[in-house]
Amino acid sequence: MNIADFSDQLLTAMINADRAGAADIIECAVAAGVDPPRVIAHILDPAIVSLGRLWEGEAISLAQGFVASKIAEDALLRCLPVGGVHQHTKGAVVIGNIEDDFHSLGRRTVGLFLTAAGWDVYDLGNDVPAEQFLKKALEVNACVIGASAMMQTTALNIRRLRRLIDARGLRDRIKLAVGGAVFNWRPELVAEVGGDGTAHNAVGADQLFIRLQSQVKREVAQ
């Protein structure tokens, strides 16, 4: 069985609320030699993107979406390193779904992955106004805000956060990462909403945040 087959089977299990079946699929993939990062990038992430398309097209119910998010979280936790306590964190970051967006699966996945990678993650949840993002970032001295959106209509709300950061003169101090399925479908949307960068999936989030943190350090030092 190839990786795409595993991803298709996982998506089916997620839609059918088959938690045990989904766990078996992940175990089978690992047993077949697919290492955890590839499970996340090539099995779990495509299933999440496909689930997002179904949600956007109203092909699945709210209950199905909720259970599917729990299954995806189970799969992610199975693939993350176990027991590592970071002596020195990489820094504080703030994440959340932008105002009017309630599609939490991708954001929660990224949050778990960033935490495992050593970041102090402050997850504000769904439907977060721009002012709340910035207030929290200043409170915890975060160098990056990660704003998530599933659909274009809500992604455009990120522009308010961009304008707020710039109006406060914080462009050099706080970088804006954007994410969600719509940014994979429409990469040009990153610049349109004023994002400083995006990652295709949770696996790439750590490197994105490291890069944005480095930009902050360079710009503040100048």
N, C-alpha and C positions, 0 to 999 in steps of 0.2 A: 504494500500500500504506500502511495506517495504522500507528500505533505499536504497537497491540496485535498486529497481524500480525507485525511484526518480532520482538516478544517471544515469540510462539508459535513462530516459526521458530527463534529462538535456543534456546529450551528443547528443541526437537526435536534440534537439533544437539548440545547438551550431553548429552542422554540417549544419543545415538548415537555419542558420542565423536568427532564430526566437527569437529575443531579448525579445519581450513581453511574449512569451510563456515560456522562461527560467525564467523570473521574476516571473511568476505565479507559476512555479514549486517550486521555493525557498520559496515563500509565503505559498504554500500549505504544504511544509515540516515543516516550522516553526509552522504553525497552527496545524499541527498534533502532535506537541510536540517535534520535533527535535530541540535541542538547537543549537545556531549558531556555537559553536566549532565543534559539530558533523556534521553539514551541511558542514563545510569546509573539515573536515577529511574524511567523509564517503559518501558524495554526490559530492561535487565539485572536490576534489582531484582525486578520481577514474575516473571521467569524463575527467580531464586534462591528466591523464596518458594514458587513452584510445585514446584521441585525439593525443597525442604524437606518439603512435604506428601507428595510421593512417597516420600521417604526415611522419613518417620515411618510411612507406611502399608506400608513394606517392599515397595514396588513397583519399586525399583531396587536393584541390588547395590552392595556396598562398592566394587568396582572402578569401576562407573559413577559413583558419587558422587565418587570421587577424581578421575577424569578430568574430570568436569563442573566441579569446583572449579578445576582448572587452566585450563579454557576460560574460566570466569568471570573468573579473575584476568587472563588475556590481554585480555579485553574491557575490563576496568577500566583496565588500564595503557594501552590504546589511547586512552582518554578522558581520562586525567589530564594536567595540564600537564607539559611536557617541559623538563628542564634548569634548572629554577628552584632556585637555592641560597638558602636563607633566611638572611639575615644575622643576624636576631634571631628565635629560635624563640618560639612562643607559650607554651611551658612543657612540663613533663613530664606524661605520662599513662600509666597502666598498663591494659592490656587482657588479656583471656583468657576462655576458656570455663570456667564454674564447675565445681566438682567433679562428676564422673560424666558430663559433657557432652563429646562428641567431634565435634560438628558445626562444623567450623572455617571453612567457606566464608564465612559472614556476618561473622565476626570478622576474618578476613584481609582481606576487602573493606573493612571499616571502617578497619582499620589502615593499609592503603595510602592510603586517602583522607585520613585524618588526617595522615599523613606528608607527603603532597603539599600539605596546607593549612598546614604549618609547625609541627606539634607534634613533640615528641620522644616517640616511641611505644615503650614497652617491652611487647612482646607475649610473654606467659608461656605461650601455647599452650593445649592442651586439658587438661581434668581438673585444674583448679587449685584447691587448697584455699583457704579463706578466709584462713587465716593467711599463706599465701604472697603473696596479693594485697596484704595490708596491709604485710607486711614489705618488699616491693619498693617500694610507694608511699612509705613512710617513707624508704627508702634513697635514692630519686631525687628526693625532695621533690615528689611528684606531687600535684596538686590534685584530680584526678579519677581514679577507678577505673571502668573499663568492663567489666562482667561480662556475658557472652553465654550464652544458652541457647536451644536449639531447641524443646524440649518442656516442658510444664508440670511434669512430674515432676522434671526437673533444674532448672528455673527456681526451684522452691521452695528449692533449696539455697542460693540467694542470700541467703535470710533469715539464715543464719549469718554471712555477711559483714556484713550490716547490724548485727546484734547486736554483732559484734566491734568495728566502728568506733565504735559508741555506747559500748560498755563501756570503750574506751580514751579516751573523751572527745574524739574526733576529728571529731564530726559537723560542726563549723564549719570544719574545716581540710581535710577530704577528702570530696568529694561522690561519690555512687554513681550512675553511669549504667548502665542495663540495656538489653539489646537482644537481638534474635532474633525469629524468625517468630512465636513464641507471643505476644509482646507486641503484635504487630499484630492477631492474632486475638482476644486478650483484654486490652484496654487496662487494665482494672481490676487486672490482675496486677502492674502497676508498683508501685502502692501496697501491694499484698498482700505483696510481697517486700521492701519498704522502699526502692525506688528513688527517687532524686531527680529522675529524668527519663529519657525515652527518645526515640529518633528513629525515624521510620518506615523510613528507609533510610540508606545510607551518605552520601548527599548532605546529609542533615540533621545528621549527626554533628558536623561542625565547629561549627555554630551552637549545638548542644546543649552541647558542651564549653566553648565561649566563655561561654555563659550560666552554666553551673555554676562556671566559674572566677571570673566576676564576683561570684557569690554568696559564694564563699570570701573574696574580697578585701574585700567589704563587711562580712561577719560578723567577720573577723579584726580589722578596723579599729575595730569597735564596742567 
